[in-house]
Amino acid sequence: MRAGEILGVAGVSGNGQRELVEALVGQRARSAGSVRVAGQAYRARREETRRLRVRSLPEEPLRNACVGELSVAQNMALRDFDQPPLSRHGWLRPSLWRERARSWIAAYGIKTRSENAPIKSLSGGNVQRAVLARELAGDIQVLIAANPVFGLDFAAVREIHQRIVQVRARGGAVLLVSEDLDELLELADRVVVMSEGRIVFETAAEGADRLQLGAHMGGGAH
């Protein structure tokens, strides 16, 4: 992946995309290989994600990116609750978590009773917006996004796509994993195809041949 680029990963469900993302974000142990971000080893540890500015929008955000029983404000603070200014001299400052959450709720149009409501009480689209607010805050070097708009309404899809494109515009590298070929061809600069756990094809998104992509996705063009 290159800075200022969206790299799309296409493939029929069940061909290793989920496992790839889990390995990249630290949810699955890697059996081999290595990952480097800006030339530095990356093992998806919390300190590394902060220092190397790696963010993620995982599939099923309520299950993979949130603690359902915690409040919206607490979930929004999961990444930096122990860092200044949200923490000072080892003391947590929940009032600042709530204050920031209120500003993000307004900025992202999140529909919730309040910042103190359990995040599991929100609709799927609003959970995704809450995760987006947390993950897209600040300077981003790498964004890993897996089926980021699955099951969302048209307005939410358009908004989330715009925010992903903004990461690229600011020089970030985006890995976009999606089963929706239209989404990949619309947003990505390059597209690779995964089949049976391997990258089997690569092409520029602009002018890509859909039939050729489909053949590789179906395993018939190896």
C-alpha positions in Angstrom: 0.0 0.0 0.0 1.2 3.5 -0.8 0.5 6.8 0.9 -2.4 8.7 -0.7 -3.9 5.5 -2.2 -6.9 3.3 -1.6 -6.0 -0.4 -2.3 -9.2 -2.4 -2.7 -9.3 -6.1 -1.9 -12.0 -8.0 -3.8 -13.1 -11.6 -3.5 -16.1 -13.9 -2.9 -16.9 -14.2 0.8 -14.9 -16.9 2.5 -11.7 -16.6 0.6 -9.5 -15.3 3.4 -10.5 -11.6 3.5 -11.8 -11.8 7.1 -8.7 -13.7 8.3 -6.4 -11.1 6.6 -8.1 -8.2 8.3 -8.1 -10.1 11.7 -4.4 -10.7 11.3 -3.7 -7.1 10.4 -5.7 -5.6 13.4 -4.4 -8.1 16.0 -7.5 -10.3 16.4 -5.7 -13.4 14.9 -2.2 -14.7 15.4 -0.1 -14.7 12.3 1.4 -18.0 11.3 4.0 -16.5 9.1 5.1 -13.3 7.4 5.5 -9.7 8.6 3.8 -6.4 8.4 5.7 -3.1 8.1 4.3 0.5 8.4 6.5 3.2 7.1 9.4 0.8 7.3 8.8 -0.2 10.9 7.6 -3.6 12.2 3.9 -3.6 13.1 2.4 -6.3 15.3 -0.9 -4.5 16.0 -0.1 -3.7 19.6 -1.8 -0.7 21.1 1.3 1.4 21.5 2.2 0.7 17.8 -1.2 1.6 16.5 -0.9 4.9 18.3 2.7 5.7 17.3 2.3 4.6 13.7 -1.2 6.1 13.4 -3.0 2.9 12.2 -6.8 2.9 12.5 -9.4 0.3 11.6 -13.1 0.0 10.7 -13.8 -3.7 11.2 -16.7 -5.7 9.9 -19.6 -5.9 12.4 -18.4 -2.9 14.5 -20.6 -3.6 17.5 -18.9 -7.0 17.9 -15.4 -6.1 16.7 -14.8 -2.5 17.7 -17.1 -1.8 20.7 -18.0 -2.9 24.1 -21.8 -3.1 23.9 -22.6 -2.4 27.6 -20.3 0.7 27.8 -21.7 4.1 26.9 -21.2 5.9 23.6 -18.7 8.2 25.3 -16.7 5.4 26.8 -16.5 3.5 23.5 -15.4 6.7 21.7 -12.6 7.0 24.3 -11.3 3.4 24.0 -8.4 4.4 21.8 -7.0 7.2 24.0 -8.7 7.2 27.4 -5.3 6.9 29.1 -3.6 9.7 27.1 -3.6 13.4 27.7 -5.9 15.3 27.8 -8.4 12.5 28.6 -6.1 11.4 31.4 -3.8 13.5 33.5 -1.1 12.3 36.0 -2.6 8.8 35.9 -6.2 10.1 36.7 -8.9 9.5 34.1 -11.1 12.4 33.2 -14.5 11.0 32.1 -16.0 14.5 31.9 -13.7 15.2 29.0 -14.7 11.9 27.4 -18.3 13.0 27.5 -17.6 16.5 26.3 -15.7 15.2 23.2 -18.3 12.6 22.6 -21.0 15.3 22.4 -19.0 17.2 19.8 -18.5 14.0 17.7 -22.2 13.0 18.0 -23.1 16.4 16.5 -20.4 16.3 13.9 -21.2 12.8 12.7 -25.0 13.1 13.0 -25.2 10.2 15.4 -28.7 9.4 16.7 -28.5 8.5 20.4 -30.5 9.4 23.5 -27.2 10.8 24.9 -23.5 10.2 25.1 -24.2 8.1 28.2 -26.5 5.6 26.4 -25.1 2.1 25.9 -23.7 1.8 22.4 -25.6 -1.4 21.9 -28.8 0.6 22.0 -27.9 2.4 18.8 -28.8 1.3 15.2 -26.2 -0.3 13.1 -25.5 2.8 11.1 -25.1 4.9 14.2 -22.7 2.4 15.8 -20.7 2.6 12.6 -20.7 6.4 12.7 -19.6 6.4 16.4 -16.7 4.0 15.5 -15.9 6.3 12.5 -15.7 9.3 14.7 -13.2 7.6 17.0 -11.1 5.9 14.3 -10.9 8.9 11.9 -9.9 11.5 14.6 -6.5 13.1 14.1 -3.8 12.2 11.7 -4.0 8.8 10.0 -1.2 7.0 8.3 -3.0 3.7 7.6 -6.7 2.9 7.6 -8.0 -0.7 7.4 -11.7 -0.8 6.4 -13.6 -4.1 6.1 -17.0 -3.9 4.4 -17.5 -0.5 6.1 -21.0 0.2 4.7 -22.5 -3.3 4.7 -26.2 -3.1 5.6 -26.3 0.7 5.9 -28.8 3.1 4.2 -27.8 5.2 1.2 -27.2 8.4 3.1 -24.8 6.6 5.5 -23.0 4.8 2.7 -22.3 8.1 0.9 -21.1 9.8 4.1 -18.8 7.0 5.1 -17.4 6.8 1.5 -16.6 10.5 1.6 -14.8 10.2 4.9 -12.7 7.3 3.6 -11.8 9.3 0.5 -10.8 12.2 2.8 -8.2 9.9 4.5 -6.6 9.3 1.1 -6.7 13.0 0.3 -4.8 13.8 3.4 -2.1 11.3 2.4 -3.2 8.3 4.3 -3.0 4.7 2.9 -6.4 2.9 2.9 -6.9 -0.9 2.7 -10.5 -1.3 1.7 -11.8 -4.9 1.8 -15.2 -5.3 0.3 -17.4 -7.9 -1.4 -19.1 -5.1 -3.4 -17.1 -4.7 -6.7 -19.0 -1.5 -7.5 -17.8 0.0 -4.2 -14.2 -1.0 -4.9 -14.1 0.3 -8.5 -15.7 3.6 -7.3 -13.3 4.3 -4.5 -10.0 2.4 -5.0 -7.0 3.3 -7.0 -5.8 -0.3 -7.3 -7.7 -3.6 -6.8 -6.3 -7.0 -5.9 -8.3 -10.2 -5.9 -8.2 -12.8 -3.1 -9.1 -16.4 -3.9 -8.5 -19.4 -1.6 -6.5 -17.2 0.8 -4.1 -15.8 -1.8 -3.7 -12.6 -3.9 -4.2 -13.9 -7.4 -4.7 -10.8 -9.5 -3.9 -7.0 -9.4 -5.1 -4.2 -11.7 -5.6 -0.5 -11.7 -9.2 0.3 -10.7 -9.7 2.8 -13.5 -10.6 0.9 -16.7 -10.6 -2.5 -14.9 -12.3 -5.3 -16.8 -15.2 -6.5 -14.6 -15.4 -9.9 -16.4 -11.7 -10.5 -15.8 -12.1 -9.5 -12.1 -15.1 -11.8 -11.8 -13.2 -14.7 -13.4 -10.4 -14.4 -10.9 -12.9 -13.9 -8.0 -14.6 -17.1 -9.1 -11.3 -19.0 -9.2 -11.6 -19.7 -12.9 -8.7 -17.6 -14.2 -5.7 -18.9 -12.2 
